[in-house]
Amino acid sequence: MWLSAVLLSSSFTGPHGAAASSRVQRSAARAVATEPFTTTKSNACFNEAKTLMPGGVSSPVRAFKSVGGDPVVFDRVKGAYAWDVDNNKYIDYVGSWGPAIIGHADDEVLAALKKVIDKGTSFGAPSALENVLAKMVIDAVPSVEMVRFTNSGTEACMGVLRLMRAYTKREKLIKFEGCYHGHADSFLVQAGSGVATLGLPDSPGVPQGATKSTLCAKYNDLKSVEAIFDANPGEIAGVILEPVVGNSGFIAPDPAFLAGLRELTTKHGALLCFDEVMTGFRISYGCAQKYYGITPDLTTMGKVIGGGLPVGAYGGRKDIMEMVAPAGPMYQAGTLSGNPLAMTAGIKTLERLQKPGTYEKLTALSERLIAGILAAGRAEGHDMCGGNVSGMFGIFFCKGPVKNFEDATKSDTAKFARWHRAMLERGVYLAPSQYEAGFMSTAHTEEDIDKTIAAAREVFKII
Ligand SMILES: Cc1ncc(COP(=O)(O)O)c(C=O)c1O
């Protein structure tokens, strides 16, 4: 979830604001059979939450600021579905922001967790389960010869940045506009085109010093990367990117872009890091790097490899990873890192993903969904574009093509807000921001997709 999805969000607080969201919606055909749509309990719970936690949430995008109206408060999740505290049922395409790739609360994952929990929740000492998950990751991901587990994607990205700097003895980092790498100071650089190389911080509290070495390039634009390398000879430690972007909405890479980055980094003695926190084990079992056939030096992961529990990881070439403490001098640590519950959920989830046909299913369902939504929207005269890679997908309310963050900002975010609320009212839970991707799971069915498209047809007539 990207900070700027909140900061850049439209100020839309349209007809479906907090007051409207509690009304009974009897007419709309809900995609899932359930009670009439009321959000009385959600509203009460969220109103209390706002007095207890900043914005009522533990992570900003959940608050629905980008789309207006209050969020619904979840009670439980199972498979492809979520239920809120008013017992409204949703077909869920957020999947806890990516981890739920085999569906929520999968029976096999839960059974494995129940078995392991009796042995304790955290050891703070080596456990054999870490070896099992490490071996699975090393076997699957082309760039990874050694791995360090963390508790979140943010921690993994913080660690990998320190490692890139330690290994190369250089400080400067190239990232891309619209790519999110967690909330560590150095990555919080918004950098529109006018300040592309100034590294201005994105959030109050981030010191200028923390971001002055962060240089921003344009996604899918090799020339913008080349220009930064040329202007900073011998100073760039590494390039980090989302190999498929999910934090500016869904944006696929031009394969030549990824290949070009590999060449440029090698030529300039810099490291290439794929941030696969979102794409890891989602785009393919070997992550986006295997799908596109480009091997970076370092990789960050999270989400799917934790199977719904808090996990992150970074890994890469052995000679680089051996710089990490205690093998080497680069310090990074974590009290709960590698805990047996998180390792178990990750192991079980990866085992399930190994089953033949997994990624074909994710692809087929996502293609069917996107094709259906785009056809329905265009039939009603909406400018739209969208796509998917495997089980990661998205749409924009503009003609497209969308190749980078600047293109993404051309989308009609006020219309997106109306679309989001109307789909919610019809039992479809989509990411509450234009600048987020959608996630398919193997628990979704063709029937879910068809119901979603039917709801979309209705919605496109009224937004
Ligand atoms: C590509 C990417 N990197 C890093 C992160 C940060 O991960 P976490 O939220 O687990 O800290 C995210 C979160 O969505 C992400 O999408």
The ligand as a Tripos MOL2 file, in Angstrom:
@<TRIPOS>MOLECULE
LIG
   16    16     1     0     0
SMALL
NO_CHARGES

@<TRIPOS>ATOM
      1 C1          6.4050   -3.5570   -3.4730 C.3       1 LIG1
      2 C2          6.2700   -3.3750   -1.9840 C.ar      1 LIG1
      3 N1          7.3760   -3.2430   -1.2470 N.ar      1 LIG1
      4 C3          7.3120   -3.1000    0.1010 C.ar      1 LIG1
      5 C4          6.1020   -3.0630    0.7410 C.ar      1 LIG1
      6 C5          6.0550   -2.9070    2.2390 C.3       1 LIG1
      7 O1          5.6470   -4.1020    2.8060 O.3       1 LIG1
      8 P1          4.9540   -4.1260    4.2730 P.3       1 LIG1
      9 O2          3.6340   -3.4570    4.1260 O.co2     1 LIG1
     10 O3          4.8660   -5.5930    4.6010 O.co2     1 LIG1
     11 O4          5.8750   -3.3910    5.1780 O.co2     1 LIG1
     12 C6          4.9230   -3.1860    0.0050 C.ar      1 LIG1
     13 C7          3.6100   -3.1340    0.6690 C.2       1 LIG1
     14 O5          2.5670   -3.1350    0.0930 O.2       1 LIG1
     15 C8          5.0140   -3.3490   -1.3940 C.ar      1 LIG1
     16 O6          3.9170   -3.4480   -2.1510 O.3       1 LIG1
@<TRIPOS>BOND
     1     1     2 1
     2     2     3 ar
     3     2    15 ar
     4     3     4 ar
     5     4     5 ar
     6     5     6 1
     7     5    12 ar
     8     6     7 1
     9     7     8 1
    10     8     9 2
    11     8    10 1
    12     8    11 1
    13    12    13 1
    14    12    15 ar
    15    13    14 2
    16    15    16 1
@<TRIPOS>SUBSTRUCTURE
     1 LIG1         1 GROUP 0 **** ****
